[in-house]
Amino acid sequence: MQSIGISVKPPKKGCKDKNCPFHGTLPVRKSIFNGVVVSNRMRDTVVVRRDYHRYVSKYKRYERRHSSIPAHNPPCINAKKGDNVKLAECRPLSKSVSFVVIEKMEG
């Protein structure tokens, strides 16, 4: 197992996925997001909902927004629907997937 340059707990299981940042050759970049898995119906891919606030200067208030981010789900992490996860940016793996799940968080 190799260090990915981000302070996260490495998974306990091993895998043979070449697109795993811990056991394969996939490098990660600087963008890191937290979110909740809303769908895991695709093979090796999850959809993560990221909630955030945006300031509206006209009304001097914040509005709630969200975005859905498709991310690669390595077999050693195996995130399920409802899990809180941490995502890291990586090179494009497909037309829509440019993030990878690096940690399942408690809570």
ABEGO torsion letter per residue (X at the ends): XBBAGBBBBBBABBBABAABAAABABBBBABBBBBBBABAABBGBBBBBBBBBBBBAAAGBBBBBBBBBBBBBBAAAGBBBGBBBBBBBBBBABAABABBBABBBBX
